[in-house]
């Protein structure tokens, strides 16, 4: 398969959300124009995005809502449970631990890890907080798929090295740092300041 | 100016971060190849991204690090203070309020708003929590530029309508909902489940 851009994957996630809204309202078909309108893009872009993964829909008839939704779930790897650990039991960790959207999508948070002995052994929104010293042993035993990093920037690379060495292949990083990992490890960084910069750009470059 | 894609703006933010790292280490010039390598993209993409905003750099000599950094800051609208309010003083609000990266980039958080009277009047990481009932009066008086929404999904549209009516032109939304606003209002949505879906996609579609 061709290398798919991050922006394409984001749009697929967005399309899936609109399709699920449509499904709930009982709609059976949707046109690429409607999907495009909901996603703030063009119908040509919708067709191009979906064409990466084979042919969907019939010209003039649009897409079958339940069929396209189920195909997108499969493309996005949502047909199974993904096991997640959170490294860093601070405020962002707590916000993520309570986030209901994860479980709805099949992401199960196994545990959070911290070095603070006042936190270890306690719970974070119902998720156990464990000692960072046990990270590697736990990963070897429980085989989580994804590590979410909410540690300070200066500690992030060390944690990446540890989880990668222990076998983790996907990392969601909240530290405002550029991280390095082998090519077979997927890293996504969520940088809140960069999100705000997108808005300052929009405010500055208004028509 | 042409309409610039969100993904381009994200890359500009990323380039600026690498340039600032380079600046700190005393480097004076950088090639598009180096910028591309740091950003996980191609040098052709770097040149294309920068070409939207005029001509930068000299063929064979690369870009001047301090000059390009300062031009990117200007393009991104970072030469000034942006005034931010947080609507919803829950866990995500608290995580954002303590985030040092905002102030470093010129984003000043004025206040957080909530409907919970146990929270109103208290502080959120040093930021005052105010009554949602005062939202419109406060916006009229203090003229914040950006509203960050961390309210539950089912309340998000109502809050969007209120802040837009009060004059806000830029919204960073954490509610997992599609929001509607007039065309002159910039909305960015951060959806944690969508970030994880990018990783489940990567894990599912491995070579």
Boltz contact constraints between the chains, C-beta under 6 A:
constraints:
  - contact:
      token1: [A, 7]
      token2: [B, 7]
      max_distance: 6.0
  - contact:
      token1: [A, 9]
      token2: [B, 198]
      max_distance: 6.0
  - contact:
      token1: [A, 9]
      token2: [B, 201]
      max_distance: 6.0
  - contact:
      token1: [A, 13]
      token2: [B, 194]
      max_distance: 6.0
  - contact:
      token1: [A, 13]
      token2: [B, 197]
      max_distance: 6.0
  - contact:
      token1: [A, 76]
      token2: [B, 197]
      max_distance: 6.0
  - contact:
      token1: [A, 76]
      token2: [B, 201]
      max_distance: 6.0
  - contact:
      token1: [A, 77]
      token2: [B, 200]
      max_distance: 6.0
  - contact:
      token1: [A, 77]
      token2: [B, 201]
      max_distance: 6.0
  - contact:
      token1: [A, 77]
      token2: [B, 204]
      max_distance: 6.0
  - contact:
      token1: [A, 82]
      token2: [B, 200]
      max_distance: 6.0
  - contact:
      token1: [A, 91]
      token2: [B, 94]
      max_distance: 6.0
  - contact:
      token1: [A, 91]
      token2: [B, 95]
      max_distance: 6.0
  - contact:
      token1: [A, 92]
      token2: [B, 95]
      max_distance: 6.0
  - contact:
      token1: [A, 94]
      token2: [B, 91]
      max_distance: 6.0
  - contact:
      token1: [A, 95]
      token2: [B, 91]
      max_distance: 6.0
  - contact:
      token1: [A, 95]
      token2: [B, 92]
      max_distance: 6.0
  - contact:
      token1: [A, 95]
      token2: [B, 95]
      max_distance: 6.0
  - contact:
      token1: [A, 99]
      token2: [B, 192]
      max_distance: 6.0
  - contact:
      token1: [A, 101]
      token2: [B, 176]
      max_distance: 6.0
  - contact:
      token1: [A, 101]
      token2: [B, 193]
      max_distance: 6.0
  - contact:
      token1: [A, 105]
      token2: [B, 193]
      max_distance: 6.0
  - contact:
      token1: [A, 107]
      token2: [B, 196]
      max_distance: 6.0
  - contact:
      token1: [A, 146]
      token2: [B, 199]
      max_distance: 6.0
  - contact:
      token1: [A, 170]
      token2: [B, 199]
      max_distance: 6.0
  - contact:
      token1: [A, 170]
      token2: [B, 203]
      max_distance: 6.0
  - contact:
      token1: [A, 172]
      token2: [B, 195]
      max_distance: 6.0
  - contact:
      token1: [A, 176]
      token2: [B, 101]
      max_distance: 6.0
  - contact:
      token1: [A, 186]
      token2: [B, 199]
      max_distance: 6.0
  - contact:
      token1: [A, 186]
      token2: [B, 202]
      max_distance: 6.0
  - contact:
      token1: [A, 188]
      token2: [B, 195]
      max_distance: 6.0
  - contact:
      token1: [A, 188]
      token2: [B, 198]
      max_distance: 6.0
  - contact:
      token1: [A, 190]
      token2: [B, 195]
      max_distance: 6.0
  - contact:
      token1: [A, 192]
      token2: [B, 99]
      max_distance: 6.0
  - contact:
      token1: [A, 193]
      token2: [B, 101]
      max_distance: 6.0
  - contact:
      token1: [A, 193]
      token2: [B, 105]
      max_distance: 6.0
  - contact:
      token1: [A, 194]
      token2: [B, 13]
      max_distance: 6.0
  - contact:
      token1: [A, 195]
      token2: [B, 172]
      max_distance: 6.0
  - contact:
      token1: [A, 195]
      token2: [B, 188]
      max_distance: 6.0
  - contact:
      token1: [A, 195]
      token2: [B, 190]
      max_distance: 6.0
  - contact:
      token1: [A, 196]
      token2: [B, 107]
      max_distance: 6.0
  - contact:
      token1: [A, 197]
      token2: [B, 13]
      max_distance: 6.0
  - contact:
      token1: [A, 197]
      token2: [B, 76]
      max_distance: 6.0
  - contact:
      token1: [A, 198]
      token2: [B, 9]
      max_distance: 6.0
  - contact:
      token1: [A, 198]
      token2: [B, 188]
      max_distance: 6.0
  - contact:
      token1: [A, 199]
      token2: [B, 146]
      max_distance: 6.0
  - contact:
      token1: [A, 199]
      token2: [B, 170]
      max_distance: 6.0
  - contact:
      token1: [A, 199]
      token2: [B, 186]
      max_distance: 6.0
  - contact:
      token1: [A, 200]
      token2: [B, 77]
      max_distance: 6.0
  - contact:
      token1: [A, 200]
      token2: [B, 82]
      max_distance: 6.0
  - contact:
      token1: [A, 201]
      token2: [B, 9]
      max_distance: 6.0
  - contact:
      token1: [A, 201]
      token2: [B, 76]
      max_distance: 6.0
  - contact:
      token1: [A, 201]
      token2: [B, 77]
      max_distance: 6.0
  - contact:
      token1: [A, 202]
      token2: [B, 186]
      max_distance: 6.0
  - contact:
      token1: [A, 203]
      token2: [B, 170]
      max_distance: 6.0
  - contact:
      token1: [A, 204]
      token2: [B, 77]
      max_distance: 6.0
